Amino acid sequence: MRVLLTGAFGNVGTSALEELLERGHEVRCFDLDTRANRRAARRLSGRAEVVWGDLRCPEEVAAAVQGQEVVVHLAFVIPKLSATGVGSEDRPDWAQAINVGGTHNLLEAMRVLASPPRILFASSYHVYGRTQDQPPPRTVNDPVRPVEHYSRHKVLCETMVRESGLEWTIFRLSATLPVRIQLDPAMFDVPLDNRMEFSHTRDVGLAIANALERDEVWGRTWLIGGGPNCQYTYRQIVSRTLEATGVGMLPEEAFGSVPFCTDWVDTAVSQLLLDYQRRDLSDYLQEMKEELGARRYLIRVFRPLVRYWLLQKSPYYRQSRARRARTAQAVP
């Protein structure tokens, strides 16, 4: 099958690409021409076609969709840890031009073809908004209540995909973390008691590859997550991750208190059809350790400095220290 994969060198894109190539699909990778993406492309050793382009350019998008049977649309500016270095919440108008405008360009380019390809659009469980006050799990039929620019973009794109007249399917992905260390200030925004469903990036890639071989997938929205064995609190995820990297769990005061847009999801139906849930957080942490290699020992050696550096990146920790300092000064 001829497959156009947008965002092919991102986190989920890399996993989907490997699965699609293993199945013998002819994959055309569409992504930005950056140094990191060129390095990733060289590692393919010619196993896939690479087309550099920008979703905001209709001509480049139109050229990319030519001759394809399926489009797997993963390219999107995310709120934090974006490969561009800028998140959707930092520059929402710019992000909307890529996320919503780029998806519009893609759908328009597909629709004018004599034999339009199908589209698999990757959405997110962020579309449900803040749901910690509701009993889990979230289901496909739950109302969407987006609260960020990112999730509003996803909801708009879902609507465009459904109304495009093309054959479509939508995957709402749960938390799909890249297998690399990312000690970023964004890690402090999630309250420790927030429910969060983890899904291994390679399992998501497997779900995408399996979907292209299942006729039942089309015309429906699916929740894609790790399943009951991957339903954690954020405290469990962050503590196990920090311990695995050698940093160790950080003080509770370093983390925010506003409910975050994550939850547990009902994946019984998607798992039954797609049979993709193979890994859990333990597998992810083992792979992260292998990726870090000798750097784990350096982190342990300089652990106090690393912890201090990280805590200085938490606005909640800085505010807590400032409050304590003011209280101490007020005591006669």
Residue frames relative to the residue before (quaternion, step in Angstrom):
aa qw qx qy qz dx dy dz
M 1.0000 0.0000 0.0000 0.0000 0.00 0.00 0.00
R 0.3613 -0.7213 0.5503 0.2151 3.58 -1.02 0.82
V 0.0290 -0.8328 0.5482 -0.0716 3.55 -0.49 1.27
L 0.2088 -0.7286 0.6391 0.1307 3.55 -0.96 0.97
L 0.0981 -0.7975 0.5952 0.0098 3.56 -0.74 1.10
T 0.1565 -0.7870 0.5905 0.0860 3.60 -0.43 1.19
G 0.7804 0.2178 -0.2042 0.5494 3.58 -1.00 0.79
A 0.1764 0.8625 -0.4621 0.1071 3.53 1.19 0.65
F 0.7556 0.3792 -0.2148 0.4891 3.60 1.09 -0.57
G 0.4484 0.6561 -0.4692 0.3851 3.55 1.22 0.48
N 0.7865 -0.3342 0.2390 0.4610 3.54 -1.33 -0.18
V 0.7536 0.3397 -0.1942 0.5283 3.60 0.55 -1.15
G 0.5968 0.5908 -0.3597 0.4067 3.57 1.05 -0.71
T 0.6509 0.5166 -0.3149 0.4585 3.57 0.94 -0.88
S 0.6680 0.4945 -0.3010 0.4676 3.58 0.96 -0.87
A 0.6597 0.4983 -0.3093 0.4699 3.58 0.94 -0.88
L 0.6293 0.5560 -0.3317 0.4299 3.57 0.97 -0.86
E 0.6688 0.4992 -0.3050 0.4587 3.59 0.87 -0.93
E 0.6637 0.4993 -0.3078 0.4643 3.58 0.94 -0.85
L 0.6661 0.5083 -0.3073 0.4511 3.58 0.91 -0.88
L 0.6581 0.5001 -0.3084 0.4708 3.57 0.99 -0.80
E 0.6252 0.5402 -0.3378 0.4508 3.59 1.02 -0.73
R 0.6780 0.4787 -0.2846 0.4797 3.59 1.13 -0.67
G 0.5448 -0.6470 0.3900 0.3640 3.58 1.23 -0.11
H 0.3966 0.7134 -0.4889 0.3079 3.59 1.19 0.35
E 0.4016 -0.6640 0.5685 0.2733 3.56 -1.22 0.53
V 0.0765 -0.8456 0.5281 -0.0118 3.57 -0.25 1.28
R 0.1482 -0.7371 0.6539 0.0842 3.51 -1.06 0.92
C 0.2241 -0.7910 0.5607 0.0984 3.57 -0.59 1.18
F 0.0678 -0.7810 0.6207 0.0126 3.56 -0.88 1.01
D 0.2622 0.7552 -0.5583 0.2218 3.56 -0.59 1.14
L 0.6591 -0.5063 0.3835 0.4027 3.53 -1.35 0.17
D 0.4452 -0.6773 0.5213 0.2672 3.55 -1.12 0.69
T 0.2124 0.7612 -0.5766 0.2072 3.56 0.01 1.35
R 0.6703 -0.4966 0.3558 0.4213 3.56 -1.24 0.34
A 0.6675 0.5025 -0.3060 0.4564 3.60 0.91 -0.92
N 0.6743 0.4900 -0.3032 0.4618 3.58 0.95 -0.84
R 0.6246 0.5245 -0.3469 0.4630 3.59 1.05 -0.64
R 0.6152 0.5261 -0.3511 0.4706 3.59 1.05 -0.70
A 0.6603 0.5027 -0.3063 0.4664 3.58 0.95 -0.89
A 0.6455 0.5286 -0.3223 0.4473 3.58 1.00 -0.80
R 0.6350 0.5340 -0.3369 0.4451 3.58 1.00 -0.78
R 0.6371 0.5411 -0.3351 0.4348 3.59 1.07 -0.68
L 0.5661 0.6038 -0.3842 0.4090 3.60 1.21 -0.30
S 0.1977 -0.8253 0.5047 0.1585 3.58 1.22 -0.48
G 0.7409 -0.4545 0.2313 0.4370 3.55 0.91 0.93
R 0.4499 0.7112 -0.4506 0.2980 3.63 1.20 0.11
A 0.7768 0.1663 -0.1065 0.5980 3.59 1.23 -0.34
E 0.4902 -0.6237 0.5171 0.3215 3.54 -1.25 0.48
V 0.1614 -0.7863 0.5915 0.0767 3.58 -0.97 0.85
V 0.0327 -0.7745 0.6314 -0.0182 3.54 -0.86 1.07
W 0.2399 -0.7717 0.5738 0.1332 3.57 -0.64 1.11
G 0.2695 0.7714 -0.5434 0.1926 3.54 -0.92 0.86
D 0.3877 -0.6914 0.5707 0.2145 3.51 -1.42 0.12
L 0.4947 -0.6806 0.4557 0.2906 3.58 -0.80 1.00
R 0.6267 0.5572 -0.3409 0.4249 3.59 1.14 -0.49
C 0.6576 0.4836 -0.2993 0.4940 3.58 1.27 -0.25
P 0.3535 -0.7744 0.4780 0.2165 3.65 -0.23 1.20
E 0.6419 0.5384 -0.3360 0.4303 3.61 0.99 -0.78
E 0.6678 0.4896 -0.3040 0.4712 3.58 0.97 -0.84
V 0.6427 0.5150 -0.3177 0.4699 3.57 1.03 -0.78
A 0.6480 0.5305 -0.3143 0.4472 3.57 0.94 -0.90
A 0.6521 0.5022 -0.3163 0.4718 3.58 1.00 -0.78
A 0.6600 0.5406 -0.3098 0.4197 3.59 1.00 -0.83
V 0.7139 0.4681 -0.2747 0.4426 3.62 0.96 -0.77
Q 0.4653 0.6989 -0.4459 0.3102 3.59 1.21 -0.28
G 0.8625 0.1671 -0.1243 0.4613 3.55 -0.97 0.93
Q 0.5547 0.6280 -0.3886 0.3834 3.60 1.24 0.12
E 0.3757 -0.7256 0.5368 0.2103 3.56 -1.19 0.64
V 0.7828 0.0782 -0.0233 0.6168 3.57 1.16 -0.67
V 0.1623 -0.7395 0.6420 0.1209 3.54 -1.17 0.69
V 0.1278 -0.7456 0.6504 0.0687 3.57 -0.86 1.02
H 0.1194 -0.8440 0.5228 0.0098 3.54 -0.23 1.33
L 0.0209 0.8248 -0.5578 0.0902 3.53 -0.27 1.38
A 0.5571 0.6451 -0.3938 0.3441 3.61 1.12 -0.58
F 0.2526 0.7435 -0.5727 0.2354 3.57 -0.72 1.13
V 0.3840 -0.6745 0.5711 0.2672 3.57 -1.10 0.68
I 0.2154 -0.8048 0.5467 0.0839 3.57 -0.67 1.15
P 0.6763 -0.5290 0.3074 0.4102 3.64 -1.18 0.36
K 0.8068 0.0738 0.0016 0.5862 3.56 0.90 -0.93
L 0.8265 0.2517 -0.1770 0.4714 3.55 -1.31 0.34
S 0.2458 0.7876 -0.5267 0.2045 3.58 1.08 0.67
A 0.5377 -0.6307 0.4554 0.3252 3.56 -1.05 0.76
T 0.6120 0.5548 -0.3470 0.4442 3.58 1.20 -0.44
G 0.4739 -0.6637 0.4430 0.3724 3.56 1.23 -0.45
V 0.7177 0.3305 -0.2188 0.5725 3.57 1.32 -0.09
G 0.3226 -0.7735 0.5178 0.1716 3.58 -0.81 0.99
S 0.6630 -0.5286 0.3681 0.3814 3.54 -1.28 0.42
E 0.6845 0.4848 -0.2960 0.4569 3.59 1.08 -0.62
D 0.5989 0.5653 -0.3540 0.4432 3.58 1.25 -0.35
R 0.7958 0.0535 0.0016 0.6032 3.57 1.00 -0.87
P 0.1269 -0.8675 0.4753 0.0734 3.58 0.49 1.19
D 0.6439 0.5180 -0.3433 0.4463 3.62 0.97 -0.73
W 0.6394 0.5106 -0.3050 0.4872 3.57 1.02 -0.85
A 0.6660 0.4980 -0.3013 0.4665 3.58 0.91 -0.92
Q 0.6486 0.5163 -0.3291 0.4521 3.60 0.97 -0.79
A 0.6132 0.5496 -0.3550 0.4427 3.58 1.02 -0.72
I 0.6898 0.4441 -0.2706 0.5038 3.59 1.05 -0.73
N 0.7297 0.4619 -0.2558 0.4343 3.56 0.71 -1.10
V 0.7813 0.3118 -0.1576 0.5172 3.56 0.64 -1.16
G 0.6786 0.4804 -0.2942 0.4712 3.58 0.86 -0.95
G 0.6610 0.5111 -0.3071 0.4556 3.58 0.98 -0.84
T 0.6435 0.5038 -0.3208 0.4787 3.59 1.02 -0.78
H 0.6115 0.5397 -0.3387 0.4691 3.58 1.05 -0.76
N 0.6567 0.5098 -0.3110 0.4606 3.59 0.89 -0.91
L 0.6507 0.5273 -0.3072 0.4519 3.54 0.99 -0.88
L 0.6798 0.4871 -0.2916 0.4643 3.59 0.85 -0.96
E 0.6483 0.5131 -0.3226 0.4609 3.59 0.97 -0.83
A 0.6571 0.5109 -0.3107 0.4589 3.58 0.95 -0.84
M 0.6535 0.5083 -0.3087 0.4683 3.57 1.06 -0.71
R 0.6849 0.5374 -0.2972 0.3920 3.56 0.88 -0.97
V 0.6904 0.4908 -0.2950 0.4421 3.61 1.04 -0.65
L 0.5211 0.6413 -0.4218 0.3731 3.59 1.23 -0.12
A 0.5909 -0.5823 0.4244 0.3628 3.58 -1.13 0.63
S 0.7704 0.1113 -0.0641 0.6245 3.58 1.09 -0.77
P 0.1850 -0.8312 0.5127 0.1098 3.60 0.19 1.25
P 0.4374 -0.6804 0.5140 0.2855 3.59 -1.01 0.72
R 0.5325 -0.5576 0.5160 0.3731 3.52 -1.37 0.17
I 0.2134 -0.7752 0.5762 0.1464 3.58 -1.25 0.32
L 0.1382 -0.7213 0.6735 0.0837 3.52 -1.09 0.90
F 0.1075 -0.8111 0.5747 0.0167 3.56 -0.53 1.22
A 0.2922 -0.7577 0.5629 0.1533 3.57 -0.84 1.04
S 0.0576 -0.7785 0.6250 -0.0072 3.55 -0.57 1.21
S 0.4187 -0.7099 0.5211 0.2219 3.59 -1.23 -0.35
Y 0.4987 -0.6370 0.4807 0.3382 3.57 -1.15 0.50
H 0.4180 0.6833 -0.4718 0.3685 3.59 1.25 0.17
V 0.5512 0.6409 -0.3973 0.3571 3.60 1.16 -0.49
Y 0.6226 0.5588 -0.3474 0.4237 3.63 1.17 -0.42
G 0.4291 -0.7166 0.4568 0.3062 3.58 1.21 -0.25
R 0.7300 -0.3794 0.3140 0.4739 3.55 -1.21 -0.56
T 0.0251 0.8436 -0.5285 0.0913 3.57 -0.38 1.26
Q 0.3467 0.7714 -0.4844 0.2240 3.60 1.19 0.27
D 0.6363 0.5208 -0.3295 0.4640 3.61 1.23 -0.34
Q 0.6598 0.4781 -0.2985 0.4969 3.59 1.30 -0.05
P 0.5283 -0.6208 0.4535 0.3604 3.61 -1.06 0.60
P 0.3828 -0.7124 0.5303 0.2543 3.61 -0.93 0.82
P 0.6521 -0.0817 -0.7199 -0.2231 1.51 -2.47 0.52
R 0.5695 -0.5349 0.4848 0.3930 3.51 -1.35 0.13
T 0.1750 -0.7742 0.6007 0.0959 3.56 -1.14 0.66
V 0.6841 -0.4748 0.3542 0.4256 3.55 -1.28 0.26
N 0.7111 0.4788 -0.2587 0.4452 3.57 1.06 -0.74
D 0.4547 0.6738 -0.4672 0.3479 3.63 1.21 -0.03
P 0.5330 -0.6256 0.4498 0.3497 3.61 -1.06 0.63
V 0.3739 -0.6968 0.5590 0.2493 3.57 -1.15 0.62
R 0.0025 0.7853 -0.6175 0.0454 3.54 -0.99 0.95
P 0.0622 -0.8494 0.5231 0.0316 3.60 0.51 1.13
V 0.1679 -0.8040 0.5654 0.0759 3.56 -1.02 0.82
E 0.7028 0.3922 -0.2677 0.5297 3.63 1.23 -0.24
H 0.6356 -0.4835 0.4148 0.4362 3.56 -1.26 0.20
Y 0.6220 0.5696 -0.3316 0.4227 3.57 0.97 -0.93
S 0.7343 0.4140 -0.2529 0.4748 3.60 0.71 -1.01
R 0.5852 0.5387 -0.3771 0.4744 3.60 1.13 -0.50
H 0.6273 0.5222 -0.3316 0.4731 3.59 1.02 -0.77
K 0.6445 0.5228 -0.3244 0.4539 3.58 0.96 -0.84
V 0.6605 0.5058 -0.3129 0.4583 3.59 0.91 -0.90
L 0.6400 0.5194 -0.3212 0.4663 3.59 0.97 -0.83
C 0.6790 0.4871 -0.2878 0.4677 3.57 0.95 -0.90
E 0.5966 0.5475 -0.3656 0.4590 3.60 1.01 -0.70
T 0.6631 0.5070 -0.3024 0.4603 3.58 0.90 -0.94
M 0.6554 0.5093 -0.3154 0.4600 3.58 0.93 -0.89
V 0.6482 0.5185 -0.3214 0.4557 3.58 0.97 -0.83
R 0.6790 0.4948 -0.2977 0.4533 3.58 0.86 -0.93
E 0.7474 0.4001 -0.2098 0.4871 3.58 1.03 -0.79
S 0.4493 0.7418 -0.4131 0.2777 3.58 1.28 0.05
G 0.4299 -0.6831 0.4808 0.3426 3.58 1.13 -0.56
L 0.5689 0.5727 -0.3782 0.4532 3.57 1.32 0.02
E 0.5277 -0.5465 0.5098 0.4036 3.54 -1.32 0.11
W 0.0099 0.8394 -0.5363 0.0877 3.57 -0.64 1.12
T 0.0106 0.7270 -0.6804 -0.0913 3.46 -1.45 0.16
I 0.2173 -0.7735 0.5869 0.1002 3.57 -1.13 0.72
F 0.1495 -0.7641 0.6242 0.0644 3.55 -0.94 0.99
R 0.1478 -0.7545 0.6331 0.0901 3.58 -0.73 1.06
L 0.2086 -0.8254 0.5204 0.0660 3.53 -0.31 1.35
S 0.3533 -0.6808 0.5921 0.2471 3.55 -1.16 0.65
A 0.7859 -0.3450 0.2092 0.4687 3.61 -1.28 -0.10
T 0.0073 -0.8055 0.5889 -0.0657 3.55 -0.43 1.28
L 0.1221 -0.8504 0.5113 0.0228 3.55 0.01 1.33
P 0.4494 -0.6686 0.5104 0.3009 3.60 -1.01 0.71
V 0.4553 -0.6795 0.5036 0.2780 3.57 -1.11 0.73
R 0.5715 0.5076 -0.4571 0.4547 3.53 0.30 1.32
I 0.5529 -0.6245 0.4337 0.3410 3.54 -1.11 0.64
Q 0.0517 0.7841 -0.6141 0.0739 3.56 -0.87 1.04
L 0.0030 -0.8080 0.5869 -0.0516 3.55 0.21 1.29
D 0.1262 0.8302 -0.5073 0.1936 3.49 0.24 1.39
P 0.6197 -0.5562 0.3871 0.3959 3.64 -1.09 0.54
A 0.5633 0.6204 -0.3862 0.3855 3.61 1.14 -0.54
M 0.5720 0.6180 -0.3840 0.3788 3.58 1.13 -0.53
F 0.6731 0.5179 -0.2965 0.4368 3.59 1.16 -0.51
D 0.5640 0.6463 -0.3769 0.3494 3.60 1.21 -0.26
V 0.6663 0.4954 -0.3016 0.4686 3.59 1.18 -0.45
P 0.4233 -0.6903 0.5166 0.2784 3.64 -0.78 0.95
L 0.5813 -0.6381 0.3819 0.3303 3.56 -0.99 0.83
D 0.7080 0.4448 -0.2698 0.4776 3.61 1.10 -0.57
N 0.4097 0.7183 -0.4669 0.3133 3.60 1.27 0.07
R 0.4047 -0.6780 0.5506 0.2708 3.58 -0.97 0.83
M 0.0484 0.7891 -0.6085 0.0689 3.57 -0.99 0.86
E 0.2063 -0.7674 0.5943 0.1238 3.56 -0.87 0.96
F 0.2798 -0.7633 0.5694 0.1222 3.51 -0.77 1.14
S 0.0246 0.7580 -0.6507 -0.0377 3.56 -1.15 0.61
H 0.4476 -0.6984 0.4940 0.2607 3.54 -0.86 0.99
T 0.5581 -0.6446 0.4052 0.3298 3.56 -0.86 0.95
R 0.6699 0.4925 -0.3162 0.4569 3.60 1.00 -0.71
D 0.5996 0.5344 -0.3613 0.4737 3.58 1.15 -0.50
V 0.6317 0.5111 -0.3329 0.4785 3.58 1.05 -0.72
G 0.6265 0.5248 -0.3304 0.4723 3.58 1.02 -0.77
L 0.6428 0.5176 -0.3126 0.4703 3.56 1.05 -0.79
A 0.6299 0.5322 -0.3303 0.4593 3.60 0.99 -0.82
I 0.6548 0.5094 -0.3126 0.4627 3.58 0.96 -0.85
A 0.6753 0.4865 -0.3012 0.4654 3.59 0.86 -0.91
N 0.6577 0.5041 -0.3135 0.4638 3.59 0.96 -0.82
A 0.6093 0.5839 -0.3515 0.4055 3.58 1.04 -0.78
L 0.6551 0.5293 -0.3232 0.4315 3.58 0.99 -0.76
E 0.7018 0.4295 -0.2594 0.5056 3.57 1.28 -0.25
R 0.6605 0.4701 -0.3015 0.5019 3.60 1.29 0.18
D 0.3615 -0.7499 0.5128 0.2099 3.59 -0.51 1.14
E 0.6274 0.5857 -0.3345 0.3893 3.59 1.09 -0.70
V 0.5736 0.6387 -0.3733 0.3518 3.59 1.19 -0.41
W 0.6553 0.5772 -0.3145 0.3722 3.58 1.07 -0.74
G 0.7982 0.2908 -0.2406 0.4696 3.54 -1.17 0.78
R 0.7023 0.4124 -0.2574 0.5201 3.59 1.25 0.32
T 0.3714 -0.6818 0.5841 0.2366 3.53 -1.35 0.39
W 0.1232 -0.8133 0.5685 0.0112 3.56 -0.90 0.98
L 0.3150 -0.6975 0.6069 0.2144 3.53 -1.19 0.64
I 0.1029 -0.7954 0.5973 0.0057 3.56 -0.79 1.11
G 0.2301 0.7617 -0.5719 0.1995 3.56 -0.55 1.21
G 0.6982 -0.5120 0.3225 0.3826 3.52 -1.29 0.08
G 0.5148 -0.6452 0.4229 0.3740 3.58 1.23 -0.32
P 0.7821 -0.3751 0.2239 0.4445 3.58 -1.31 0.12
N 0.6697 0.5052 -0.3096 0.4476 3.61 1.04 -0.67
C 0.7188 0.4004 -0.2372 0.5164 3.58 1.27 -0.17
Q 0.4853 0.6378 -0.4451 0.3996 3.57 1.20 0.53
Y 0.0455 0.8241 -0.5489 0.1323 3.52 -0.33 1.35
T 0.4157 -0.5530 0.5971 0.4060 3.46 -1.39 -0.24
Y 0.6216 -0.5368 0.3971 0.4095 3.56 -1.19 0.41
R 0.5642 0.5961 -0.3848 0.4222 3.58 1.11 -0.61
Q 0.6685 0.4988 -0.3047 0.4598 3.58 0.92 -0.87
I 0.6721 0.4960 -0.3041 0.4581 3.57 0.94 -0.86
V 0.7296 0.4431 -0.2659 0.4479 3.58 0.71 -1.06
S 0.6478 0.5154 -0.3403 0.4460 3.61 0.97 -0.73
R 0.6765 0.4789 -0.3015 0.4712 3.60 0.91 -0.86
T 0.6460 0.5177 -0.3231 0.4586 3.59 1.05 -0.71
L 0.6817 0.4800 -0.2906 0.4696 3.58 0.91 -0.89
E 0.6262 0.5104 -0.3419 0.4801 3.58 1.06 -0.64
A 0.6603 0.5198 -0.3130 0.4425 3.59 0.95 -0.85
T 0.6971 0.4604 -0.2767 0.4749 3.58 1.05 -0.69
G 0.5512 -0.6283 0.3889 0.3876 3.57 1.26 -0.25
V 0.5254 0.6471 -0.4119 0.3682 3.58 1.25 -0.07
G 0.3088 -0.7447 0.5241 0.2744 3.57 0.92 -0.93
M 0.6209 -0.5691 0.3876 0.3748 3.57 -1.14 0.64
L 0.3470 -0.7434 0.5472 0.1661 3.53 -1.09 0.86
P 0.6707 -0.5212 0.3327 0.4097 3.62 -1.17 0.46
E 0.6040 -0.5921 0.4060 0.3460 3.55 -1.11 0.73
E 0.6352 0.5613 -0.3318 0.4140 3.57 1.04 -0.71
A 0.5759 0.5964 -0.3772 0.4128 3.59 1.25 -0.19
F 0.7057 0.4671 -0.2488 0.4710 3.58 1.25 -0.36
G 0.5728 -0.6347 0.4167 0.3089 3.54 -1.15 0.70
S 0.3764 -0.7331 0.5269 0.2079 3.54 -1.34 0.11
V 0.5501 0.5946 -0.4095 0.4197 3.61 1.23 -0.18
P 0.5088 -0.6680 0.4360 0.3236 3.64 -0.67 1.03
F 0.3061 -0.7628 0.5525 0.1387 3.52 -0.99 0.96
C 0.5507 -0.6610 0.4156 0.2952 3.57 -1.17 0.65
T 0.4839 0.5943 -0.4995 0.4040 3.55 0.55 1.24
D 0.0351 0.7904 -0.6104 0.0388 3.58 -1.22 0.43
W 0.5475 -0.5276 0.4914 0.4247 3.53 -1.33 -0.30
V 0.1863 -0.8038 0.5607 0.0687 3.58 -1.06 0.75
D 0.4657 -0.6569 0.5238 0.2779 3.54 -1.25 0.54
T 0.0002 -0.8290 0.5563 -0.0567 3.57 -0.33 1.28
A 0.2923 0.7943 -0.4994 0.1849 3.60 1.22 0.24
V 0.7000 0.4687 -0.2815 0.4595 3.59 0.87 -0.94
S 0.6710 0.4874 -0.3176 0.4598 3.61 0.87 -0.86
Q 0.6434 0.5139 -0.3289 0.4624 3.60 1.01 -0.73
L 0.6278 0.5453 -0.3354 0.4428 3.58 1.00 -0.80
L 0.7248 0.4247 -0.2459 0.4836 3.58 0.96 -0.86
L 0.8159 0.3412 -0.1315 0.4479 3.56 0.79 -1.06
D 0.1968 -0.8360 0.4989 0.1163 3.60 1.27 -0.29
Y 0.3582 0.7811 -0.4295 0.2776 3.55 0.74 1.08
Q 0.5924 0.6046 -0.3678 0.3850 3.62 1.18 -0.37
R 0.0956 0.8331 -0.5275 0.1362 3.56 -0.02 1.34
R 0.7949 0.2819 -0.1041 0.5271 3.59 1.09 -0.65
D 0.1761 -0.7704 0.5997 0.1254 3.56 -1.27 0.34
L 0.7808 -0.3434 0.2270 0.4700 3.57 -1.28 -0.19
S 0.6016 0.5676 -0.3655 0.4270 3.61 1.05 -0.67
D 0.6413 0.5112 -0.3212 0.4734 3.59 0.99 -0.81
Y 0.6421 0.5346 -0.3105 0.4533 3.54 0.98 -0.90
L 0.6886 0.4848 -0.2877 0.4561 3.59 0.88 -0.95
Q 0.6233 0.5260 -0.3441 0.4652 3.58 1.04 -0.69
E 0.6600 0.4932 -0.3066 0.4767 3.58 0.98 -0.81
M 0.6256 0.5297 -0.3408 0.4604 3.57 1.05 -0.70
K 0.6273 0.5296 -0.3347 0.4627 3.59 0.99 -0.80
E 0.6621 0.5009 -0.3041 0.4672 3.56 0.96 -0.89
E 0.6402 0.5246 -0.3172 0.4630 3.56 1.03 -0.79
L 0.6733 0.4903 -0.2942 0.4688 3.58 0.98 -0.82
G 0.1240 -0.8301 0.5313 0.1151 3.58 1.01 -0.79
A 0.8510 -0.0980 0.0943 0.5073 3.56 -0.94 -0.96
R 0.5330 0.6394 -0.4116 0.3711 3.59 1.18 -0.36
R 0.5488 0.6091 -0.3971 0.4124 3.60 1.17 -0.49
Y 0.6782 0.4882 -0.2950 0.4632 3.57 0.97 -0.83
L 0.6112 0.5280 -0.3473 0.4763 3.57 1.12 -0.63
I 0.6278 0.5289 -0.3350 0.4624 3.58 1.01 -0.81
R 0.6557 0.5087 -0.3161 0.4597 3.59 0.96 -0.83
V 0.6422 0.5264 -0.3264 0.4516 3.56 0.99 -0.84
F 0.7813 0.2875 -0.1362 0.5370 3.57 0.93 -0.94
R 0.1771 0.8522 -0.4798 0.1105 3.56 1.23 0.47
P 0.6613 0.4978 -0.3417 0.4451 3.67 0.78 -0.81
L 0.6664 0.4948 -0.3023 0.4687 3.58 0.98 -0.83
V 0.6453 0.5150 -0.3221 0.4632 3.58 0.99 -0.85
R 0.6587 0.5046 -0.3093 0.4646 3.58 0.94 -0.86
Y 0.6396 0.5146 -0.3246 0.4698 3.59 0.97 -0.81
W 0.6495 0.5237 -0.3067 0.4581 3.57 0.94 -0.94
L 0.6715 0.4980 -0.2973 0.4613 3.57 0.92 -0.89
L 0.6781 0.5059 -0.3009 0.4401 3.57 0.86 -0.95
Q 0.6211 0.5380 -0.3488 0.4507 3.57 1.10 -0.56
K 0.6383 0.5225 -0.3196 0.4663 3.57 1.26 -0.34
S 0.6165 0.5411 -0.3460 0.4555 3.58 1.28 -0.16
P 0.3417 -0.7435 0.5300 0.2226 3.64 -0.54 1.06
Y 0.6204 0.5556 -0.3422 0.4351 3.59 1.12 -0.65
Y 0.6459 0.5049 -0.3131 0.4795 3.57 1.04 -0.77
R 0.6509 0.5100 -0.3194 0.4628 3.57 0.95 -0.87
Q 0.6525 0.5074 -0.3144 0.4668 3.59 0.98 -0.81
S 0.6446 0.5231 -0.3182 0.4578 3.58 1.01 -0.81
R 0.6540 0.4989 -0.3107 0.4762 3.58 0.97 -0.86
A 0.6454 0.5209 -0.3242 0.4550 3.58 0.99 -0.82
R 0.6414 0.5168 -0.3245 0.4651 3.61 0.99 -0.80
R 0.6512 0.5133 -0.3148 0.4620 3.57 0.96 -0.85
A 0.6481 0.5217 -0.3181 0.4545 3.54 1.01 -0.84
R 0.6519 0.5101 -0.3125 0.4660 3.58 0.99 -0.84
T 0.6414 0.5237 -0.3186 0.4614 3.59 1.03 -0.83
A 0.6576 0.5123 -0.3123 0.4556 3.55 0.97 -0.90
Q 0.6596 0.5073 -0.3104 0.4596 3.60 1.01 -0.77
A 0.6580 0.5317 -0.3013 0.4399 3.55 1.14 -0.70
V 0.6026 0.5526 -0.3602 0.4491 3.59 1.19 -0.46
P 0.3930 -0.7384 0.4916 0.2420 3.63 -0.64 1.08
